[in-house]
């Protein structure tokens, strides 16, 4: 049987469940998943897994844990659990949001969460009106607004997110993203730090020169902050052919990254089809133990995702 590498994507690990996002990973669920990975898989650091993919020593059912974006709860909640279980993770950081920044989607989420209601009227921004009297209505409003804004040009997306917050009458909350001190804490604990651009744009929406600069800036800033090489990269949003293309793979290669991860489902396998700059990942959202293991098994059966030729 061919060895496979499953790379898991996380974003946040909440200290306690959030009624607005019942599927979001919390501390209890994350610890349960860590135990399952230890029992049924061979957890590796991503750098180790990349090396083993290359030299043919990848064990059966290898698995890596990765986090995207750089939320503060990665250090506050996830790190102690990882250390308790002797596990490793790679944290892909969008450097522009360190030390008090807020990503556009979180601006929208908090605006809808805290809107006085019963209706959030965004017609003057050409976004429509949204009932927000109930939890279900707030969830629906968030899903619709995130879908409307996601693929807009970066500056327009940021602008609209701030206008939605002002319209809702909501002030900025406590920082949700890592501080520089927390980033260094992750690194000092032996966790890997990877680049995720500076401002987390969808690369395909930018001119090539701007996309390359954003990737390069994120790498340079991280290396300055942790005083160590950064050789791993995660494509923002990460769908091949839609969120990034062959030119971006070439940029990542030219900037000296040894491996990069996408968000197309599947597993990496040693051999001729291996592309270290487009490693597949997936999100394990099931809360039940058996469902989590079944989802992991189904992902291992995924056909090898399409890859973009960087030339």
C-alpha positions as CSV (number, residue, x, y, z in Angstrom):
1,X,0.0,0.0,0.0
2,X,1.4,3.4,-1.0
3,X,2.1,5.8,1.9
4,X,-0.1,8.9,2.0
5,X,0.2,12.3,3.7
6,X,-3.0,13.9,5.0
7,X,-2.5,17.6,5.7
8,X,-5.3,19.1,7.9
9,X,-6.3,22.8,7.8
10,X,-7.4,24.6,10.9
11,X,-7.9,28.4,11.4
12,X,-9.1,28.8,15.0
13,X,-9.4,26.8,18.2
14,X,-12.0,28.6,20.4
15,X,-11.8,28.4,24.1
16,X,-15.5,27.5,24.2
17,X,-18.1,26.9,21.5
18,X,-19.6,29.9,19.6
19,X,-23.4,29.6,19.0
20,X,-23.0,31.7,15.8
21,X,-20.5,29.1,14.4
22,X,-21.4,25.8,15.9
23,X,-19.1,24.0,13.5
24,X,-16.0,26.0,14.6
25,X,-13.3,23.9,16.4
26,X,-13.2,24.5,20.1
27,X,-10.7,23.3,22.7
28,X,-12.6,20.1,23.6
29,X,-13.0,19.1,20.0
30,X,-9.4,19.9,19.0
31,X,-8.1,17.8,21.9
32,X,-10.3,14.9,20.8
33,X,-9.0,15.1,17.3
34,X,-5.4,15.2,18.5
35,X,-6.0,12.0,20.4
36,X,-7.5,10.4,17.3
37,X,-4.6,11.5,15.1
38,X,-2.1,10.1,17.6
39,X,-3.9,6.7,17.8
40,X,-4.7,6.1,14.1
41,X,-2.2,8.2,12.2
42,X,1.5,9.1,12.3
43,X,1.7,12.8,13.0
44,X,4.7,14.6,11.5
45,X,5.9,18.2,11.2
46,X,5.3,19.5,7.7
47,X,9.0,19.9,7.0
48,X,9.7,16.4,8.1
49,X,6.8,15.1,5.9
50,X,8.1,17.0,2.9
51,X,11.6,15.5,3.3
52,X,10.1,12.0,3.7
53,X,8.0,12.5,0.6
54,X,11.2,13.2,-1.3
55,X,13.3,10.4,0.1
56,X,10.7,7.7,0.1
57,X,10.5,7.2,3.9
58,X,7.0,8.5,4.4
59,X,5.1,6.2,6.9
60,X,1.7,4.8,6.4
61,X,-1.1,7.3,7.3
62,X,1.2,10.2,7.8
63,X,-0.6,13.4,8.9
64,X,0.3,17.1,9.5
65,X,-1.6,19.8,11.3
66,X,-1.6,23.3,9.8
67,X,-3.2,26.6,10.8
68,X,-3.9,29.5,8.5
69,X,-4.1,33.3,9.0
70,X,-2.6,33.8,12.5
71,X,-5.3,34.0,15.1
72,X,-4.4,34.7,18.7
73,X,-6.2,31.6,19.9
74,X,-3.6,29.5,18.1
75,X,-1.1,30.5,20.8
76,X,-3.6,30.9,23.7
77,X,-5.6,27.7,23.2
78,X,-4.1,25.4,20.5
79,X,-0.5,25.6,21.5
80,X,-1.0,24.3,25.1
81,X,-3.0,21.3,23.8
82,X,-0.4,20.6,21.1
83,X,2.3,20.6,23.7
84,X,0.3,18.5,26.1
85,X,0.0,15.7,23.5
86,X,3.5,16.1,22.1
87,X,2.1,17.2,18.7
88,X,3.4,19.6,16.1
89,X,1.8,22.1,13.8
90,X,2.7,24.6,11.2
91,X,1.2,28.1,11.5
92,X,0.8,30.1,8.2
93,X,0.8,33.8,9.1
94,X,-0.6,36.7,7.2
95,X,1.8,39.3,8.6
96,X,-0.3,42.4,7.9
97,X,-2.7,41.5,10.7
98,X,-0.3,40.9,13.5
99,X,-0.5,43.2,16.6
100,X,-4.1,44.3,16.4
101,X,-5.2,43.9,12.7
102,X,-8.5,42.4,11.7
103,X,-9.2,40.5,8.5
104,X,-12.1,41.7,6.4
105,X,-14.3,38.6,7.0
106,X,-13.9,39.0,10.8
107,X,-14.9,42.6,10.4
108,X,-18.1,41.5,8.7
109,X,-18.8,38.7,11.1
110,X,-18.5,40.9,14.2
111,X,-20.6,43.7,12.6
112,X,-23.5,41.2,12.0
113,X,-23.0,39.5,15.4
114,X,-23.3,42.8,17.3
115,X,-25.8,44.7,15.0
116,X,-28.7,46.0,17.1
117,X,-31.3,44.7,14.7
118,X,-33.9,43.7,13.8
119,X,-32.7,44.6,10.3
120,X,-29.3,45.6,9.0
121,X,-29.9,47.9,6.1
122,X,-27.0,48.0,3.6
123,X,-28.9,49.2,0.5
124,X,-26.8,52.4,0.2
125,X,-23.8,50.1,-0.2
126,X,-25.7,48.1,-2.8
127,X,-25.7,45.0,-0.6
128,X,-29.3,44.7,0.3
129,X,-31.1,44.4,3.6
130,X,-30.6,41.6,6.2
131,X,-32.9,40.5,9.0
132,X,-30.8,39.9,12.1
133,X,-33.4,39.3,14.8
134,X,-32.5,35.7,15.3
135,X,-29.3,33.6,15.4
136,X,-30.3,31.8,12.2
137,X,-30.9,35.1,10.5
138,X,-27.5,36.4,11.6
139,X,-25.8,33.2,10.3
140,X,-27.6,33.6,6.9
141,X,-26.6,37.3,6.7
142,X,-23.0,36.5,7.4
143,X,-22.9,33.7,4.8
144,X,-24.5,36.0,2.1
145,X,-22.2,39.0,2.8
146,X,-19.0,36.9,2.8
147,X,-20.0,35.4,-0.5
148,X,-20.8,38.9,-2.0
149,X,-17.5,40.4,-0.9
150,X,-15.0,37.5,-1.2
151,X,-13.9,37.9,-4.8
152,X,-14.1,41.7,-5.0
153,X,-10.9,43.6,-5.6
154,X,-8.9,43.7,-2.4
155,X,-9.3,47.5,-1.7
156,X,-13.0,47.4,-2.4
157,X,-13.5,44.4,-0.2
158,X,-11.7,46.1,2.7
159,X,-13.7,49.3,2.2
160,X,-17.1,47.6,2.2
161,X,-16.2,45.6,5.3
162,X,-15.5,48.8,7.2
163,X,-18.7,50.4,5.9
164,X,-20.8,47.4,7.0
165,X,-19.2,47.8,10.5
166,X,-20.0,51.5,10.6
167,X,-23.6,50.9,9.4
168,X,-24.1,48.3,12.1
169,X,-22.8,50.8,14.7
170,X,-20.2,48.4,16.0
171,X,-16.8,49.3,17.4
172,X,-13.6,47.3,16.9
173,X,-13.4,44.5,19.5
174,X,-10.3,43.0,21.2
175,X,-7.6,41.9,18.9
176,X,-8.3,38.5,17.4
177,X,-5.0,38.0,15.7
178,X,-1.6,37.1,17.1
179,X,0.8,39.6,18.6
180,X,4.4,39.5,17.7
181,X,5.1,38.1,21.1
182,X,2.7,35.3,20.6
183,X,4.1,34.5,17.1
184,X,7.6,34.2,18.7
185,X,6.1,32.0,21.5
186,X,4.9,29.6,18.8
187,X,8.3,29.5,17.2
188,X,10.1,29.2,20.5
189,X,7.9,26.2,21.3
190,X,9.2,24.4,18.3
191,X,6.3,25.0,16.0
192,X,6.9,25.8,12.4
193,X,6.0,29.2,11.0
194,X,5.1,29.5,7.4
195,X,4.2,32.5,5.1
196,X,0.7,33.3,4.0
197,X,1.4,36.6,2.3
198,X,1.3,40.0,3.9
199,X,-2.4,41.1,3.5
200,X,-4.0,37.8,2.5
201,X,-5.3,38.8,-0.9
202,X,-6.7,36.2,-3.4
203,X,-3.6,36.2,-5.6
204,X,-5.5,35.7,-8.8
205,X,-7.2,39.1,-8.3
206,X,-3.9,41.0,-8.3
207,X,-1.5,42.0,-11.0
208,X,1.4,39.6,-11.1
209,X,3.9,42.2,-9.7
210,X,1.6,43.0,-6.8
211,X,1.0,39.3,-6.0
212,X,4.8,38.6,-6.0
213,X,5.4,41.6,-3.7
214,X,2.7,40.5,-1.3
215,X,4.2,37.0,-1.1
216,X,7.7,38.3,-0.7
217,X,6.8,40.8,1.9
218,X,5.1,38.2,4.1
219,X,8.2,36.0,3.9
220,X,10.6,38.8,4.7
221,X,8.6,40.1,7.6
222,X,8.3,36.7,9.2
223,X,12.0,36.0,8.8
224,X,12.8,39.3,10.5
225,X,10.4,38.7,13.4
226,X,11.5,35.1,14.2
227,X,15.1,35.4,13.0
228,X,14.9,32.2,11.1
229,X,14.3,31.1,7.5
230,X,10.7,30.7,6.3
231,X,10.5,28.0,3.7
232,X,6.8,26.9,3.8
233,X,3.9,28.8,2.1
234,X,0.1,28.6,2.0
235,X,-1.9,30.1,-0.9
236,X,-4.6,32.4,0.5
237,X,-8.0,30.7,0.0
238,X,-6.0,28.2,-1.9
239,X,-8.1,26.7,-4.7
240,X,-6.0,25.8,-7.8
241,X,-7.1,27.6,-10.9
242,X,-9.4,30.0,-9.1
243,X,-7.5,31.6,-6.3
244,X,-4.0,31.1,-7.6
245,X,-2.5,30.0,-10.9
246,X,0.7,28.7,-12.5
247,X,2.4,32.2,-12.3
248,X,1.9,32.2,-8.5
249,X,3.4,28.7,-8.2
250,X,6.4,30.0,-10.2
251,X,6.7,33.0,-7.8
252,X,6.7,30.8,-4.8
253,X,9.4,28.7,-6.3
254,X,11.5,31.7,-7.2
255,X,11.3,33.2,-3.8
256,X,12.9,30.1,-2.3
257,X,10.1,28.2,-0.7
258,X,10.7,24.5,-0.4
259,X,7.0,23.5,-0.2
260,X,3.5,25.1,-0.4
261,X,0.0,24.0,0.4
262,X,-3.3,24.6,-1.3
263,X,-6.9,23.8,-0.1
264,X,-7.8,21.2,-2.7
265,X,-8.8,18.0,-1.1
266,X,-6.7,14.9,-1.4
267,X,-3.4,13.5,-0.1
268,X,0.2,13.7,-1.2
269,X,1.9,10.6,-2.3
270,X,5.6,9.9,-3.1
271,X,6.3,9.4,-6.8
272,X,6.3,11.1,-10.2
273,X,3.0,13.0,-9.6
274,X,4.3,14.7,-6.4
275,X,4.3,18.5,-6.6
276,X,5.8,20.0,-3.4
277,X,4.6,23.5,-4.3
278,X,0.9,22.4,-4.5
279,X,0.3,20.0,-1.7
280,X,-3.4,19.2,-1.1
281,X,-5.1,19.9,2.3
282,X,-8.5,19.5,3.7
283,X,-10.6,20.6,6.7
284,X,-11.9,18.0,9.1
285,X,-15.2,19.4,10.2
286,X,-16.9,16.4,11.7
287,X,-17.4,16.5,15.5
288,X,-18.0,12.8,16.1
289,X,-15.1,10.5,16.5
290,X,-16.2,7.9,13.9
291,X,-17.3,10.7,11.5
292,X,-13.9,12.3,11.8
293,X,-12.1,9.1,11.0
294,X,-14.4,8.3,8.2
295,X,-13.8,11.8,6.7
296,X,-10.0,11.3,7.0
297,X,-10.4,7.9,5.2
298,X,-12.5,9.4,2.4
299,X,-10.0,12.1,1.9
300,X,-7.3,9.5,1.4
301,X,-9.4,8.0,-1.4
302,X,-9.7,11.3,-3.2
303,X,-8.3,11.3,-6.8
304,X,-5.1,13.3,-7.1
305,X,-6.2,16.9,-7.6
306,X,-5.4,18.8,-10.8
307,X,-2.1,20.6,-10.7
308,X,-1.0,23.8,-12.4
309,X,2.1,23.7,-14.5
310,X,4.4,26.5,-13.3
311,X,6.7,26.0,-16.3
